[in-house]
Every structure is written in C-alpha cells, then in structure tokens.
C-alpha cells in the first residue's frame, strides 16, 4: 500500500462521506443490473446517511476507512458479528466481511489489500474461526481478489436489491477450528 493512504476507524463525523461512498461505489459497480425502483429502494434502505449512521452505531459492526493523502475517503470495509451468513456455513463463530468498497480510481493502489489485511487481522484477534462474505456471481474481479486471500466458494446464495434476487456466491476463509 502506498504510504500516502491511511487507514483509520470510522466516527459519526464520517457518516456523510461514508454514505456517499457506499452509494456511489455500489451504483458504479452494480447499478446497471437493477430496475430504477429496486435500486432506489435498496439505496434508501442501506446507503442513506441515516441508515449508515445506524449501522455505524451498532455494536455488531466495525468499520475501517481508507483515506488518501488529502484526507478524502477512498475506501472502506465493514465487519459484522454475529454473522448473518453463518446459517450457510459449518463454522462455529464466523465473522462477516459484509462490505469492502473503493472509490472509482482507487483500485490498483493497494487500498483493497490494506483493508482486507485489517479485516483478517481483526477476525484473528477476535478468535473467529472463519471470515464469510458474499460476492455477486458476475463479479469475477472481486472473486479473484478474494481467492488471492485464501477465500473459497462454499455455497450459492442470493442477495436482495428491492424485489430482485441476485445470484451470489458465499466465500469463506477458515481461520482455525474444526472444518
């Protein structure tokens, strides 16, 4: 990672920028897949300042932000425990990597890798036996990124955006404990 990129925890003051990046990065990557009403409903439920503030305040979620040398937010990831995805896995105490998003133009700079390194270190420090994440079935770039970190596909699942159900893959990286 470039020494010009800094990682830090999110604070309530970050909510406007975090909500904006969450909206823009999702729409940039996936907006073309959805009917306008479905996309608007999903954004209203999960990417507004109010919804991001609730998620940030929840003890179930931990955020890490990546900023460029000027202090502009260029990426973030969110861990969630207890896991919403555990029902699909054979692990006792997994943690979810529920979001890892970068701003347009931030890829290829080591930002995603730095956020992933933080997430895996947090999972290990919390003595979780696995990290779970879902990835859109058509997002081969993200699938390759996760595979480089030792994640493997363990199930086919779905992700709801409005009334649309997307085909997703559930990926798992085991951290210890019985299989």
C-alpha positions in Angstrom: 0.0 0.0 0.0 1.2 3.5 -0.7 2.4 5.4 2.3 0.0 8.1 1.2 -3.0 6.1 2.1 -4.1 6.0 5.8 -6.5 3.5 7.5 -8.5 4.5 10.5 -11.7 3.7 12.4 -14.9 5.4 11.3 -16.5 8.0 13.6 -20.0 9.6 13.5 -18.5 12.6 11.7 -17.6 10.3 8.8 -21.2 9.4 8.1 -21.9 11.8 5.2 -18.8 10.8 3.3 -19.2 7.1 4.2 -22.8 7.1 3.0 -21.9 8.9 -0.2 -19.1 6.5 -1.0 -21.3 3.5 -0.1 -24.0 4.7 -2.6 -21.6 5.8 -5.4 -19.4 2.7 -5.3 -22.5 0.4 -5.3 -24.2 2.2 -8.1 -21.0 2.5 -10.1 -20.4 -1.3 -9.9 -23.9 -2.7 -9.9 -26.5 0.0 -10.7 -26.9 -1.2 -14.3 -28.2 -4.5 -13.1 -31.4 -3.1 -11.5 -34.7 -1.5 -12.3 -34.7 2.1 -11.0 -37.3 1.4 -8.4 -35.4 -1.6 -7.0 -32.1 0.3 -6.9 -33.8 3.3 -5.2 -35.4 1.1 -2.6 -32.1 -0.6 -1.8 -30.2 2.7 -1.6 -32.9 4.2 0.7 -32.7 1.1 3.0 -28.9 0.7 3.2 -27.0 3.7 1.9 -28.6 6.9 3.3 -26.9 8.9 6.0 -29.5 7.7 8.5 -29.0 4.0 7.7 -25.2 4.3 7.7 -25.3 6.2 11.0 -27.4 3.3 12.5 -25.0 0.7 11.1 -22.0 2.6 12.5 -23.6 3.0 15.9 -24.4 -0.7 16.1 -22.0 -2.8 18.3 -22.4 -5.6 15.7 -20.4 -3.6 13.1 -16.8 -2.4 12.8 -15.7 0.0 10.0 -12.3 0.8 8.7 -11.8 3.8 6.4 -9.1 4.4 3.8 -8.2 8.0 3.1 -5.8 9.5 0.5 -3.1 12.0 1.4 -5.6 14.8 1.3 -8.0 13.2 3.7 -10.5 12.1 1.1 -12.3 8.9 1.8 -11.4 6.4 -1.0 -12.4 3.1 0.5 -13.9 1.3 3.5 -14.8 -2.1 4.8 -17.3 -3.3 7.4 -17.1 -6.3 9.6 -20.3 -7.7 11.2 -20.6 -10.1 14.1 -22.6 -12.1 14.8 -22.6 -13.4 11.3 -25.7 -13.1 9.1 -24.2 -15.7 6.8 -23.5 -18.4 9.4 -26.6 -20.3 8.5 -24.8 -21.3 5.3 -21.5 -22.3 6.8 -20.3 -25.1 9.0 -18.3 -22.8 11.3 -19.0 -22.1 15.0 -18.1 -18.4 15.2 -17.5 -16.8 11.9 -17.5 -13.0 11.2 -18.8 -11.4 8.1 -16.9 -9.1 5.8 -20.1 -7.5 4.7 -18.7 -4.6 2.7 -15.4 -3.8 1.0 -15.8 -0.9 -1.4 -13.4 1.5 -3.1 -14.0 4.8 -4.8 -13.6 5.0 -8.6 -9.9 5.3 -9.4 -8.7 3.8 -6.1 -8.3 0.3 -7.4 -4.7 -0.9 -8.1 -3.2 1.2 -5.3 -3.2 -1.4 -2.6 -6.2 0.1 -0.8 -8.3 -3.1 -1.0 -5.5 -5.2 0.1 -4.8 -3.0 3.1 -8.5 -3.1 4.1 -8.5 -6.9 3.7 -5.4 -7.2 5.8 -7.1 -5.2 8.5 -10.3 -7.3 8.3 -8.3 -10.6 8.6 -6.3 -9.3 11.5 -9.4 -8.2 13.3 -11.0 -11.6 12.7 -8.0 -13.5 14.0 -7.7 -11.1 17.0 -11.4 -11.9 17.8 -10.6 -15.6 17.6 -13.2 -16.2 14.9 -12.9 -19.5 13.1 -13.8 -18.0 9.7 -14.5 -14.9 7.7 -17.5 -15.1 5.4 -18.5 -12.8 2.6 -20.9 -12.8 -0.3 -19.9 -11.8 -3.8 -22.0 -11.2 -6.9 -21.8 -14.2 -9.2 -20.9 -11.9 -12.1 -18.1 -10.0 -10.3 -15.1 -12.1 -11.4 -12.6 -9.4 -10.4 -13.7 -9.5 -6.8 -13.8 -13.3 -6.9 -10.1 -13.3 -8.0 -9.2 -10.8 -5.3 -10.8 -12.9 -2.6 -9.2 -16.1 -3.9 -5.8 -14.4 -3.5 -6.5 -14.1 0.2 -7.5 -17.8 0.5 -11.2 -17.5 0.3 -13.1 -20.3 -1.4 -16.7 -20.6 -2.6 -18.8 -22.7 -0.2 -22.4 -22.1 -1.3 -24.7 -20.4 -3.8 -26.9 -17.8 -2.1 -29.0 -14.8 -3.0 -28.8 -11.0 -2.3 -31.9 -8.9 -2.5 -32.0 -5.5 -4.1 -35.5 -4.2 -4.0 -37.6 -7.0 -5.4 -34.7 -8.6 -7.4 -32.7 -11.5 -6.1 -29.2 -11.7 -7.3 -27.2 -14.9 -7.6 -24.3 -14.6 -5.2 -21.5 -16.9 -4.1 -20.7 -17.3 -0.4 -17.0 -17.3 0.2 -15.2 -18.5 3.3 -11.7 -18.2 4.7 -11.1 -20.5 7.6 -9.0 -19.2 10.4 -8.8 -22.3 12.6 -11.0 -24.7 14.5 -12.7 -27.8 13.1 -13.9 -27.9 9.5 
